[in-house]
Amino acid sequence: MGYDLHVTRADSWTESAASPINESEWRRYVDADPELTFAGSLEAATSEGVLRSESRGLALWRGHPAGEDIFFRT
C-alpha cells in the first residue's frame, strides 16, 4: 500500500506552488537531520518489472519505527 504525504507551507497542498520549499532549503533540512540522507534514486519491484525513479532531491528516511525505508522528494 502506498501513501502520499505533502509537506508544504500552504494551507492546502494543492496550493504549494504559491510558496514552494526550494531545493537549497530542502538540502539544508536533510543535511541537518541524522535520520535523513540523500538517495538519488529508488527502485521498486512491480508485476511488470522494476520501476526506477531518480531525483536530485530524493531523500531516504531511516527513522521509521518498523524499519521500513521511506523516501521523500522535492
All heavy atoms as a GROMACS GRO file, in nm:
protein
  582
    1MET      N    1   0.084  -0.116   0.000
    1MET     CA    2   0.000   0.000   0.000
    1MET      C    3   0.089   0.124   0.000
    1MET      O    4   0.191   0.128   0.067
    1MET     CB    5  -0.089   0.001   0.124
    1MET     CG    6  -0.175   0.123   0.132
    1MET     SD    7  -0.269   0.142   0.285
    1MET     CE    8  -0.375   0.000   0.278
    2GLY      N    9   0.052   0.225  -0.073
    2GLY     CA   10   0.128   0.348  -0.079
    2GLY      C   11   0.052   0.464  -0.018
    2GLY      O   12  -0.070   0.460  -0.004
    3TYR      N   13   0.125   0.564   0.019
    3TYR     CA   14   0.067   0.685   0.076
    3TYR      C   15   0.132   0.805   0.010
    3TYR      O   16   0.247   0.801  -0.030
    3TYR     CB   17   0.095   0.693   0.227
    3TYR     CG   18   0.029   0.585   0.307
    3TYR    CD1   19   0.096   0.466   0.333
    3TYR    CD2   20  -0.100   0.601   0.357
    3TYR    CE1   21   0.038   0.365   0.407
    3TYR    CE2   22  -0.159   0.501   0.431
    3TYR     CZ   23  -0.090   0.384   0.456
    3TYR     OH   24  -0.149   0.284   0.528
    4ASP      N   25   0.059   0.913   0.002
    4ASP     CA   26   0.113   1.041  -0.041
    4ASP      C   27   0.110   1.134   0.079
    4ASP      O   28   0.005   1.153   0.140
    4ASP     CB   29   0.029   1.104  -0.153
    4ASP     CG   30   0.053   1.039  -0.288
    4ASP    OD1   31   0.158   0.975  -0.304
    4ASP    OD2   32  -0.034   1.054  -0.375
    5LEU      N   33   0.224   1.189   0.111
    5LEU     CA   34   0.236   1.286   0.219
    5LEU      C   35   0.293   1.413   0.158
    5LEU      O   36   0.394   1.408   0.087
    5LEU     CB   37   0.330   1.234   0.328
    5LEU     CG   38   0.368   1.332   0.437
    5LEU    CD1   39   0.247   1.355   0.529
    5LEU    CD2   40   0.484   1.279   0.517
    6HIS      N   41   0.229   1.524   0.181
    6HIS     CA   42   0.272   1.651   0.124
    6HIS      C   43   0.318   1.743   0.237
    6HIS      O   44   0.242   1.774   0.327
    6HIS     CB   45   0.159   1.718   0.046
    6HIS     CG   46   0.109   1.635  -0.067
    6HIS    ND1   47   0.160   1.647  -0.194
    6HIS    CD2   48   0.016   1.537  -0.073
    6HIS    CE1   49   0.099   1.561  -0.274
    6HIS    NE2   50   0.011   1.493  -0.202
    7VAL      N   51   0.443   1.787   0.231
    7VAL     CA   52   0.498   1.883   0.325
    7VAL      C   53   0.497   2.017   0.253
    7VAL      O   54   0.559   2.032   0.148
    7VAL     CB   55   0.641   1.845   0.368
    7VAL    CG1   56   0.697   1.949   0.464
    7VAL    CG2   57   0.643   1.706   0.429
    8THR      N   58   0.425   2.112   0.309
    8THR     CA   59   0.404   2.238   0.239
    8THR      C   60   0.387   2.353   0.337
    8THR      O   61   0.356   2.332   0.454
    8THR     CB   62   0.280   2.228   0.148
    8THR    OG1   63   0.260   2.351   0.081
    8THR    CG2   64   0.155   2.192   0.226
    9ARG      N   65   0.408   2.473   0.289
    9ARG     CA   66   0.380   2.593   0.368
    9ARG      C   67   0.236   2.639   0.347
    9ARG      O   68   0.182   2.717   0.424
    9ARG     CB   69   0.472   2.707   0.324
    9ARG     CG   70   0.614   2.689   0.360
    9ARG     CD   71   0.691   2.817   0.324
    9ARG     NE   72   0.827   2.802   0.367
    9ARG     CZ   73   0.928   2.774   0.287
    9ARG    NH1   74   0.908   2.761   0.159
    9ARG    NH2   75   1.049   2.760   0.334
   10ALA      N   76   0.176   2.594   0.240
   10ALA     CA   77   0.042   2.639   0.203
   10ALA      C   78  -0.064   2.577   0.295
   10ALA      O   79  -0.041   2.476   0.360
   10ALA     CB   80   0.013   2.600   0.058
   11ASP      N   81  -0.179   2.640   0.300
   11ASP     CA   82  -0.290   2.586   0.379
   11ASP      C   83  -0.339   2.454   0.321
   11ASP      O   84  -0.387   2.368   0.394
   11ASP     CB   85  -0.407   2.685   0.385
   11ASP     CG   86  -0.373   2.808   0.468
   11ASP    OD1   87  -0.287   2.798   0.559
   11ASP    OD2   88  -0.433   2.915   0.443
   12SER      N   89  -0.326   2.438   0.189
   12SER     CA   90  -0.364   2.315   0.120
   12SER      C   91  -0.250   2.275   0.027
   12SER      O   92  -0.190   2.361  -0.039
   12SER     CB   93  -0.491   2.338   0.037
   12SER     OG   94  -0.515   2.227  -0.048
   13TRP      N   95  -0.219   2.146   0.019
   13TRP     CA   96  -0.107   2.102  -0.066
   13TRP      C   97  -0.129   2.139  -0.212
   13TRP      O   98  -0.034   2.156  -0.287
   13TRP     CB   99  -0.082   1.952  -0.052
   13TRP     CG  100  -0.188   1.865  -0.112
   13TRP    CD1  101  -0.298   1.814  -0.049
   13TRP    CD2  102  -0.194   1.818  -0.246
   13TRP    NE1  103  -0.372   1.740  -0.136
   13TRP    CE2  104  -0.310   1.740  -0.259
   13TRP    CE3  105  -0.113   1.835  -0.358
   13TRP    CZ2  106  -0.347   1.679  -0.378
   13TRP    CZ3  107  -0.150   1.773  -0.477
   13TRP    CH2  108  -0.266   1.696  -0.485
   14THR      N  109  -0.254   2.156  -0.252
   14THR     CA  110  -0.282   2.193  -0.391
   14THR      C  111  -0.236   2.334  -0.422
   14THR      O  112  -0.226   2.373  -0.538
   14THR     CB  113  -0.432   2.180  -0.423
   14THR    OG1  114  -0.506   2.266  -0.334
   14THR    CG2  115  -0.480   2.037  -0.407
   15GLU      N  116  -0.204   2.413  -0.319
   15GLU     CA  117  -0.157   2.550  -0.338
   15GLU      C  118  -0.008   2.564  -0.309
   15GLU      O  119   0.044   2.674  -0.293
   15GLU     CB  120  -0.237   2.644  -0.246
   15GLU     CG  121  -0.386   2.642  -0.277
   15GLU     CD  122  -0.469   2.711  -0.171
   15GLU    OE1  123  -0.414   2.753  -0.067
   15GLU    OE2  124  -0.591   2.723  -0.192
   16SER      N  125   0.063   2.454  -0.304
   16SER     CA  126   0.205   2.453  -0.269
   16SER      C  127   0.292   2.533  -0.365
   16SER      O  128   0.394   2.589  -0.324
   16SER     CB  129   0.257   2.310  -0.263
   16SER     OG  130   0.194   2.239  -0.160
   17ALA      N  131   0.255   2.540  -0.490
   17ALA     CA  132   0.336   2.612  -0.589
   17ALA      C  133   0.345   2.760  -0.557
   17ALA      O  134   0.440   2.827  -0.597
   17ALA     CB  135   0.279   2.591  -0.729
   18ALA      N  136   0.249   2.813  -0.482
   18ALA     CA  137   0.248   2.955  -0.448
   18ALA      C  138   0.357   2.991  -0.346
   18ALA      O  139   0.403   3.104  -0.343
   18ALA     CB  140   0.111   2.996  -0.395
   19SER      N  141   0.397   2.894  -0.263
   19SER     CA  142   0.505   2.919  -0.165
   19SER      C  143   0.587   2.791  -0.149
   19SER      O  144   0.578   2.722  -0.048
   19SER     CB  145   0.447   2.965  -0.032
   19SER     OG  146   0.348   2.878   0.014
   20PRO      N  147   0.666   2.760  -0.250
   20PRO     CA  148   0.740   2.634  -0.252
   20PRO      C  149   0.854   2.628  -0.150
   20PRO      O  150   0.904   2.731  -0.105
   20PRO     CB  151   0.796   2.627  -0.394
   20PRO     CG  152   0.810   2.771  -0.432
   20PRO     CD  153   0.695   2.842  -0.368
   21ILE      N  154   0.891   2.508  -0.115
   21ILE     CA  155   1.013   2.483  -0.039
   21ILE      C  156   1.120   2.460  -0.145
   21ILE      O  157   1.113   2.362  -0.219
   21ILE     CB  158   0.998   2.360   0.053
   21ILE    CG1  159   0.887   2.386   0.154
   21ILE    CG2  160   1.131   2.327   0.121
   21ILE    CD1  161   0.845   2.265   0.234
   22ASN      N  162   1.216   2.552  -0.154
   22ASN     CA  163   1.312   2.541  -0.263
   22ASN      C  164   1.419   2.435  -0.233
   22ASN      O  165   1.431   2.386  -0.122
   22ASN     CB  166   1.372   2.677  -0.299
   22ASN     CG  167   1.456   2.735  -0.189
   22ASN    OD1  168   1.537   2.666  -0.127
   22ASN    ND2  169   1.440   2.864  -0.165
   23GLU      N  170   1.495   2.402  -0.335
   23GLU     CA  171   1.593   2.294  -0.324
   23GLU      C  172   1.699   2.322  -0.218
   23GLU      O  173   1.738   2.231  -0.144
   23GLU     CB  174   1.659   2.267  -0.459
   23GLU     CG  175   1.753   2.148  -0.454
   23GLU     CD  176   1.816   2.114  -0.587
   23GLU    OE1  177   1.770   2.163  -0.691
   23GLU    OE2  178   1.914   2.037  -0.585
   24SER      N  179   1.746   2.445  -0.208
   24SER     CA  180   1.850   2.473  -0.110
   24SER      C  181   1.797   2.458   0.033
   24SER      O  182   1.868   2.409   0.121
   24SER     CB  183   1.911   2.611  -0.132
   24SER     OG  184   1.816   2.713  -0.113
   25GLU      N  185   1.672   2.499   0.057
   25GLU     CA  186   1.611   2.479   0.189
   25GLU      C  187   1.599   2.330   0.220
   25GLU      O  188   1.627   2.286   0.332
   25GLU     CB  189   1.472   2.541   0.195
   25GLU     CG  190   1.470   2.691   0.192
   25GLU     CD  191   1.328   2.742   0.185
   25GLU    OE1  192   1.262   2.720   0.080
   25GLU    OE2  193   1.282   2.802   0.283
   26TRP      N  194   1.555   2.252   0.124
   26TRP     CA  195   1.538   2.108   0.140
   26TRP      C  196   1.674   2.042   0.169
   26TRP      O  197   1.686   1.959   0.258
   26TRP     CB  198   1.474   2.049   0.016
   26TRP     CG  199   1.459   1.900   0.018
   26TRP    CD1  200   1.513   1.812  -0.072
   26TRP    CD2  201   1.387   1.820   0.111
   26TRP    NE1  202   1.479   1.684  -0.040
   26TRP    CE2  203   1.402   1.685   0.073
   26TRP    CE3  204   1.313   1.849   0.224
   26TRP    CZ2  205   1.344   1.581   0.143
   26TRP    CZ3  206   1.255   1.744   0.295
   26TRP    CH2  207   1.271   1.612   0.255
   27ARG      N  208   1.775   2.081   0.096
   27ARG     CA  209   1.909   2.023   0.117
   27ARG      C  210   1.962   2.055   0.257
   27ARG      O  211   2.019   1.969   0.323
   27ARG     CB  212   2.006   2.072   0.010
   27ARG     CG  213   1.975   2.014  -0.127
   27ARG     CD  214   2.088   2.030  -0.225
   27ARG     NE  215   2.065   1.940  -0.337
   27ARG     CZ  216   2.090   1.810  -0.338
   27ARG    NH1  217   2.144   1.752  -0.233
   27ARG    NH2  218   2.062   1.736  -0.443
   28ARG      N  219   1.941   2.178   0.303
   28ARG     CA  220   1.984   2.213   0.439
   28ARG      C  221   1.909   2.130   0.543
   28ARG      O  222   1.968   2.084   0.641
   28ARG     CB  223   1.962   2.362   0.466
   28ARG     CG  224   2.067   2.451   0.401
   28ARG     CD  225   2.062   2.593   0.454
   28ARG     NE  226   1.930   2.656   0.446
   28ARG     CZ  227   1.884   2.723   0.341
   28ARG    NH1  228   1.959   2.737   0.233
   28ARG    NH2  229   1.765   2.778   0.344
   29TYR      N  230   1.779   2.111   0.522
   29TYR     CA  231   1.700   2.033   0.616
   29TYR      C  232   1.748   1.888   0.622
   29TYR      O  233   1.770   1.832   0.729
   29TYR     CB  234   1.551   2.039   0.579
   29TYR     CG  235   1.466   1.966   0.679
   29TYR    CD1  236   1.424   2.031   0.794
   29TYR    CD2  237   1.431   1.833   0.661
   29TYR    CE1  238   1.350   1.964   0.890
   29TYR    CE2  239   1.357   1.766   0.756
   29TYR     CZ  240   1.316   1.832   0.869
   29TYR     OH  241   1.243   1.765   0.964
   30VAL      N  242   1.765   1.827   0.507
   30VAL     CA  243   1.809   1.686   0.501
   30VAL      C  244   1.948   1.673   0.563
   30VAL      O  245   1.974   1.581   0.642
   30VAL     CB  246   1.807   1.632   0.357
   30VAL    CG1  247   1.871   1.495   0.347
   30VAL    CG2  248   1.662   1.626   0.305
   31ASP      N  249   2.038   1.763   0.530
   31ASP     CA  250   2.174   1.758   0.585
   31ASP      C  251   2.175   1.771   0.737
   31ASP      O  252   2.263   1.716   0.804
   31ASP     CB  253   2.261   1.867   0.523
   31ASP     CG  254   2.298   1.838   0.378
   31ASP    OD1  255   2.288   1.720   0.336
   31ASP    OD2  256   2.336   1.933   0.307
   32ALA      N  257   2.078   1.843   0.794
   32ALA     CA  258   2.074   1.867   0.938
   32ALA      C  259   2.005   1.754   1.016
   32ALA      O  260   2.016   1.748   1.138
   32ALA     CB  261   2.004   1.999   0.967
   33ASP      N  262   1.935   1.666   0.948
   33ASP     CA  263   1.860   1.559   1.015
   33ASP      C  264   1.936   1.428   1.004
   33ASP      O  265   1.953   1.374   0.896
   33ASP     CB  266   1.722   1.545   0.952
   33ASP     CG  267   1.630   1.453   1.030
   33ASP    OD1  268   1.678   1.350   1.083
   33ASP    OD2  269   1.510   1.484   1.037
   34PRO      N  270   1.980   1.370   1.116
   34PRO     CA  271   2.058   1.247   1.112
   34PRO      C  272   1.981   1.124   1.061
   34PRO      O  273   2.041   1.024   1.023
   34PRO     CB  274   2.104   1.227   1.256
   34PRO     CG  275   2.010   1.305   1.339
   34PRO     CD  276   1.963   1.420   1.253
   35GLU      N  277   1.848   1.132   1.058
   35GLU     CA  278   1.769   1.019   1.008
   35GLU      C  279   1.744   1.028   0.858
   35GLU      O  280   1.687   0.936   0.799
   35GLU     CB  281   1.636   1.010   1.082
   35GLU     CG  282   1.652   0.972   1.228
   35GLU     CD  283   1.519   0.954   1.298
   35GLU    OE1  284   1.415   1.000   1.247
   35GLU    OE2  285   1.518   0.892   1.406
   36LEU      N  286   1.784   1.138   0.795
   36LEU     CA  287   1.765   1.157   0.651
   36LEU      C  288   1.898   1.157   0.580
   36LEU      O  289   1.998   1.205   0.632
   36LEU     CB  290   1.694   1.290   0.624
   36LEU     CG  291   1.548   1.301   0.662
   36LEU    CD1  292   1.502   1.446   0.650
   36LEU    CD2  293   1.462   1.211   0.576
   37THR      N  294   1.897   1.103   0.458
   37THR     CA  295   2.014   1.106   0.373
   37THR      C  296   1.969   1.113   0.228
   37THR      O  297   1.861   1.063   0.193
   37THR     CB  298   2.104   0.981   0.396
   37THR    OG1  299   2.223   0.994   0.321
   37THR    CG2  300   2.034   0.853   0.356
   38PHE      N  301   2.048   1.176   0.143
   38PHE     CA  302   2.012   1.182   0.002
   38PHE      C  303   2.038   1.047  -0.064
   38PHE      O  304   2.142   0.987  -0.043
   38PHE     CB  305   2.088   1.294  -0.070
   38PHE     CG  306   2.033   1.429  -0.038
   38PHE    CD1  307   2.099   1.515   0.046
   38PHE    CD2  308   1.911   1.469  -0.092
   38PHE    CE1  309   2.046   1.639   0.078
   38PHE    CE2  310   1.857   1.592  -0.061
   38PHE     CZ  311   1.925   1.677   0.024
   39ALA      N  312   1.940   1.001  -0.139
   39ALA     CA  313   1.947   0.869  -0.202
   39ALA      C  314   1.976   0.877  -0.351
   39ALA      O  315   2.040   0.789  -0.406
   39ALA     CB  316   1.817   0.792  -0.178
   40GLY      N  317   1.925   0.978  -0.419
   40GLY     CA  318   1.946   0.992  -0.562
   40GLY      C  319   1.853   0.909  -0.648
   40GLY      O  320   1.807   0.953  -0.751
   41SER      N  321   1.822   0.785  -0.604
   41SER     CA  322   1.732   0.700  -0.681
   41SER      C  323   1.668   0.597  -0.589
   41SER      O  324   1.715   0.571  -0.479
   41SER     CB  325   1.805   0.630  -0.794
   41SER     OG  326   1.899   0.538  -0.742
   42LEU      N  327   1.559   0.539  -0.637
   42LEU     CA  328   1.495   0.428  -0.567
   42LEU      C  329   1.444   0.330  -0.669
   42LEU      O  330   1.419   0.365  -0.784
   42LEU     CB  331   1.384   0.476  -0.474
   42LEU     CG  332   1.257   0.537  -0.534
   42LEU    CD1  333   1.155   0.430  -0.569
   42LEU    CD2  334   1.196   0.634  -0.436
   43GLU      N  335   1.429   0.205  -0.629
   43GLU     CA  336   1.375   0.101  -0.715
   43GLU      C  337   1.267   0.024  -0.641
   43GLU      O  338   1.278   0.002  -0.521
   43GLU     CB  339   1.486   0.005  -0.759
   43GLU     CG  340   1.588   0.068  -0.851
   43GLU     CD  341   1.691  -0.031  -0.901
   43GLU    OE1  342   1.694  -0.146  -0.852
   43GLU    OE2  343   1.769   0.006  -0.989
   44ALA      N  344   1.164  -0.016  -0.714
   44ALA     CA  345   1.055  -0.095  -0.658
   44ALA      C  346   1.015  -0.202  -0.757
   44ALA      O  347   1.002  -0.175  -0.877
   44ALA     CB  348   0.936  -0.006  -0.625
   45ALA      N  349   0.996  -0.323  -0.708
   45ALA     CA  350   0.952  -0.434  -0.793
   45ALA      C  351   0.802  -0.421  -0.818
   45ALA      O  352   0.725  -0.394  -0.726
   45ALA     CB  353   0.984  -0.566  -0.726
   46THR      N  354   0.763  -0.437  -0.944
   46THR     CA  355   0.621  -0.437  -0.981
   46THR      C  356   0.592  -0.564  -1.059
   46THR      O  357   0.684  -0.639  -1.094
   46THR     CB  358   0.585  -0.315  -1.068
   46THR    OG1  359   0.642  -0.332  -1.199
   46THR    CG2  360   0.633  -0.185  -1.006
   47SER      N  361   0.467  -0.588  -1.088
   47SER     CA  362   0.431  -0.705  -1.166
   47SER      C  363   0.486  -0.698  -1.309
   47SER      O  364   0.497  -0.800  -1.377
   47SER     CB  365   0.279  -0.722  -1.170
   47SER     OG  366   0.220  -0.608  -1.229
   48GLU      N  367   0.524  -0.580  -1.354
   48GLU     CA  368   0.577  -0.561  -1.488
   48GLU      C  369   0.727  -0.540  -1.491
   48GLU      O  370   0.784  -0.505  -1.594
   48GLU     CB  371   0.506  -0.443  -1.555
   48GLU     CG  372   0.357  -0.468  -1.571
   48GLU     CD  373   0.286  -0.352  -1.636
   48GLU    OE1  374   0.354  -0.259  -1.686
   48GLU    OE2  375   0.162  -0.353  -1.636
   49GLY      N  376   0.792  -0.559  -1.377
   49GLY     CA  377   0.937  -0.541  -1.371
   49GLY      C  378   0.974  -0.442  -1.262
   49GLY      O  379   0.896  -0.413  -1.172
   50VAL      N  380   1.092  -0.388  -1.274
   50VAL     CA  381   1.143  -0.295  -1.174
   50VAL      C  382   1.116  -0.151  -1.217
   50VAL      O  383   1.146  -0.113  -1.330
   50VAL     CB  384   1.294  -0.316  -1.150
   50VAL    CG1  385   1.349  -0.213  -1.053
   50VAL    CG2  386   1.320  -0.456  -1.098
   51LEU      N  387   1.059  -0.074  -1.128
   51LEU     CA  388   1.034   0.067  -1.151
   51LEU      C  389   1.147   0.144  -1.084
   51LEU      O  390   1.178   0.121  -0.967
   51LEU     CB  391   0.900   0.107  -1.090
   51LEU     CG  392   0.864   0.254  -1.093
   51LEU    CD1  393   0.842   0.300  -1.237
   51LEU    CD2  394   0.740   0.280  -1.010
   52ARG      N  395   1.211   0.233  -1.157
   52ARG     CA  396   1.322   0.311  -1.104
   52ARG      C  397   1.288   0.459  -1.116
   52ARG      O  398   1.239   0.504  -1.218
   52ARG     CB  399   1.451   0.281  -1.179
   52ARG     CG  400   1.571   0.359  -1.129
   52ARG     CD  401   1.699   0.315  -1.200
   52ARG     NE  402   1.811   0.399  -1.167
   52ARG     CZ  403   1.890   0.385  -1.061
   52ARG    NH1  404   1.868   0.287  -0.977
   52ARG    NH2  405   1.990   0.466  -1.040
   53SER      N  406   1.316   0.534  -1.009
   53SER     CA  407   1.294   0.677  -1.008
   53SER      C  408   1.422   0.745  -0.962
   53SER      O  409   1.485   0.700  -0.867
   53SER     CB  410   1.179   0.712  -0.913
   53SER     OG  411   1.159   0.851  -0.908
   54GLU      N  412   1.459   0.852  -1.030
   54GLU     CA  413   1.579   0.927  -0.995
   54GLU      C  414   1.541   1.073  -0.973
   54GLU      O  415   1.459   1.128  -1.046
   54GLU     CB  416   1.684   0.918  -1.105
   54GLU     CG  417   1.736   0.779  -1.126
   54GLU     CD  418   1.845   0.771  -1.232
   54GLU    OE1  419   1.898   0.877  -1.272
   54GLU    OE2  420   1.876   0.661  -1.275
   55SER      N  421   1.601   1.134  -0.870
   55SER     CA  422   1.576   1.274  -0.840
   55SER      C  423   1.688   1.327  -0.753
   55SER      O  424   1.727   1.262  -0.657
   55SER     CB  425   1.442   1.288  -0.766
   55SER     OG  426   1.424   1.420  -0.720
   56ARG      N  427   1.738   1.445  -0.787
   56ARG     CA  428   1.844   1.507  -0.706
   56ARG      C  429   1.799   1.528  -0.562
   56ARG      O  430   1.876   1.518  -0.470
   56ARG     CB  431   1.882   1.643  -0.764
   56ARG     CG  432   1.980   1.638  -0.874
   56ARG     CD  433   2.010   1.777  -0.927
   56ARG     NE  434   2.021   1.880  -0.823
   56ARG     CZ  435   2.128   1.954  -0.803
   56ARG    NH1  436   2.233   1.940  -0.880
   56ARG    NH2  437   2.131   2.045  -0.710
   57GLY      N  438   1.671   1.560  -0.543
   57GLY     CA  439   1.619   1.590  -0.410
   57GLY      C  440   1.564   1.470  -0.335
   57GLY      O  441   1.505   1.487  -0.228
   58LEU      N  442   1.580   1.350  -0.389
   58LEU     CA  443   1.525   1.231  -0.325
   58LEU      C  444   1.601   1.200  -0.196
   58LEU      O  445   1.723   1.185  -0.196
   58LEU     CB  446   1.534   1.111  -0.420
   58LEU     CG  447   1.468   0.982  -0.373
   58LEU    CD1  448   1.317   1.000  -0.363
   58LEU    CD2  449   1.501   0.869  -0.467
   59ALA      N  450   1.528   1.193  -0.086
   59ALA     CA  451   1.589   1.165   0.043
   59ALA      C  452   1.528   1.039   0.104
   59ALA      O  453   1.410   1.010   0.087
   59ALA     CB  454   1.570   1.282   0.138
   60LEU      N  455   1.610   0.966   0.175
   60LEU     CA  456   1.569   0.843   0.242
   60LEU      C  457   1.561   0.869   0.391
   60LEU      O  458   1.655   0.920   0.452
   60LEU     CB  459   1.672   0.733   0.213
   60LEU     CG  460   1.657   0.601   0.289
   60LEU    CD1  461   1.524   0.534   0.260
   60LEU    CD2  462   1.774   0.509   0.254
   61TRP      N  463   1.447   0.834   0.452
   61TRP     CA  464   1.428   0.845   0.596
   61TRP      C  465   1.445   0.706   0.657
   61TRP      O  466   1.376   0.613   0.621
   61TRP     CB  467   1.290   0.900   0.628
   61TRP     CG  468   1.258   0.904   0.774
   61TRP    CD1  469   1.337   0.952   0.874
   61TRP    CD2  470   1.138   0.861   0.837
   61TRP    NE1  471   1.273   0.941   0.995
   61TRP    CE2  472   1.150   0.885   0.975
   61TRP    CE3  473   1.020   0.804   0.791
   61TRP    CZ2  474   1.050   0.855   1.067
   61TRP    CZ3  475   0.920   0.774   0.881
   61TRP    CH2  476   0.935   0.799   1.017
   62ARG      N  477   1.537   0.693   0.747
   62ARG     CA  478   1.563   0.565   0.812
   62ARG      C  479   1.512   0.560   0.956
   62ARG      O  480   1.553   0.475   1.032
   62ARG     CB  481   1.713   0.536   0.809
   62ARG     CG  482   1.765   0.518   0.668
   62ARG     CD  483   1.906   0.465   0.670
   62ARG     NE  484   1.961   0.460   0.538
   62ARG     CZ  485   1.966   0.350   0.463
   62ARG    NH1  486   1.917   0.239   0.508
   62ARG    NH2  487   2.021   0.355   0.344
   63GLY      N  488   1.420   0.649   0.990
   63GLY     CA  489   1.369   0.654   1.127
   63GLY      C  490   1.234   0.587   1.146
   63GLY      O  491   1.175   0.599   1.253
   64HIS      N  492   1.183   0.517   1.046
   64HIS     CA  493   1.051   0.453   1.058
   64HIS      C  494   1.054   0.349   1.168
   64HIS      O  495   1.147   0.268   1.176
   64HIS     CB  496   1.013   0.389   0.924
   64HIS     CG  497   0.871   0.344   0.919
   64HIS    ND1  498   0.828   0.228   0.976
   64HIS    CD2  499   0.762   0.402   0.864
   64HIS    CE1  500   0.698   0.214   0.957
   64HIS    NE2  501   0.657   0.320   0.890
   65PRO      N  502   0.954   0.347   1.257
   65PRO     CA  503   0.953   0.253   1.370
   65PRO      C  504   0.960   0.106   1.329
   65PRO      O  505   1.014   0.024   1.403
   65PRO     CB  506   0.821   0.282   1.440
   65PRO     CG  507   0.777   0.416   1.392
   65PRO     CD  508   0.840   0.437   1.259
   66ALA      N  509   0.909   0.071   1.211
   66ALA     CA  510   0.911  -0.067   1.165
   66ALA      C  511   1.036  -0.098   1.082
   66ALA      O  512   1.050  -0.207   1.029
   66ALA     CB  513   0.785  -0.099   1.083
   67GLY      N  514   1.126   0.000   1.070
   67GLY     CA  515   1.249  -0.021   0.996
   67GLY      C  516   1.234  -0.009   0.845
   67GLY      O  517   1.327  -0.043   0.772
   68GLU      N  518   1.121   0.036   0.798
   68GLU     CA  519   1.099   0.050   0.654
   68GLU      C  520   1.176   0.170   0.599
   68GLU      O  521   1.193   0.269   0.668
   68GLU     CB  522   0.950   0.067   0.623
   68GLU     CG  523   0.867  -0.054   0.661
   68GLU     CD  524   0.720  -0.032   0.629
   68GLU    OE1  525   0.689   0.037   0.529
   68GLU    OE2  526   0.637  -0.083   0.704
   69ASP      N  527   1.221   0.161   0.476
   69ASP     CA  528   1.282   0.275   0.408
   69ASP      C  529   1.171   0.361   0.350
   69ASP      O  530   1.088   0.313   0.272
   69ASP     CB  531   1.375   0.228   0.296
   69ASP     CG  532   1.504   0.167   0.348
   69ASP    OD1  533   1.536   0.186   0.466
   69ASP    OD2  534   1.573   0.102   0.268
   70ILE      N  535   1.168   0.486   0.389
   70ILE     CA  536   1.067   0.580   0.341
   70ILE      C  537   1.139   0.691   0.263
   70ILE      O  538   1.237   0.747   0.310
   70ILE     CB  539   0.989   0.643   0.459
   70ILE    CG1  540   0.929   0.534   0.550
   70ILE    CG2  541   0.881   0.739   0.408
   70ILE    CD1  542   0.825   0.445   0.485
   71PHE      N  543   1.089   0.721   0.145
   71PHE     CA  544   1.150   0.821   0.059
   71PHE      C  545   1.066   0.947   0.051
   71PHE      O  546   0.944   0.941   0.048
   71PHE     CB  547   1.169   0.764  -0.083
   71PHE     CG  548   1.269   0.654  -0.090
   71PHE    CD1  549   1.232   0.523  -0.071
   71PHE    CD2  550   1.402   0.682  -0.115
   71PHE    CE1  551   1.326   0.420  -0.077
   71PHE    CE2  552   1.498   0.581  -0.120
   71PHE     CZ  553   1.458   0.450  -0.103
   72PHE      N  554   1.135   1.060   0.050
   72PHE     CA  555   1.073   1.190   0.028
   72PHE      C  556   1.144   1.256  -0.089
   72PHE      O  557   1.263   1.239  -0.106
   72PHE     CB  558   1.091   1.281   0.152
   72PHE     CG  559   1.016   1.234   0.273
   72PHE    CD1  560   1.074   1.144   0.363
   72PHE    CD2  561   0.888   1.280   0.298
   72PHE    CE1  562   1.006   1.103   0.475
   72PHE    CE2  563   0.819   1.238   0.411
   72PHE     CZ  564   0.879   1.149   0.500
   73ARG      N  565   1.069   1.332  -0.168
   73ARG     CA  566   1.133   1.404  -0.278
   73ARG      C  567   1.072   1.542  -0.289
   73ARG      O  568   0.960   1.567  -0.247
   73ARG     CB  569   1.119   1.330  -0.410
   73ARG     CG  570   0.980   1.322  -0.464
   73ARG     CD  571   0.977   1.255  -0.601
   73ARG     NE  572   0.842   1.243  -0.648
   73ARG     CZ  573   0.777   1.339  -0.711
   73ARG    NH1  574   0.834   1.454  -0.735
   73ARG    NH2  575   0.653   1.321  -0.753
   74THR      N  576   1.150   1.630  -0.351
   74THR     CA  577   1.102   1.767  -0.370
   74THR      C  578   1.021   1.774  -0.497
   74THR      O  579   1.030   1.690  -0.583
   74THR     CB  580   1.218   1.866  -0.378
   74THR    OG1  581   1.306   1.824  -0.482
   74THR    CG2  582   1.291   1.876  -0.249
   0.00000   0.00000   0.00000
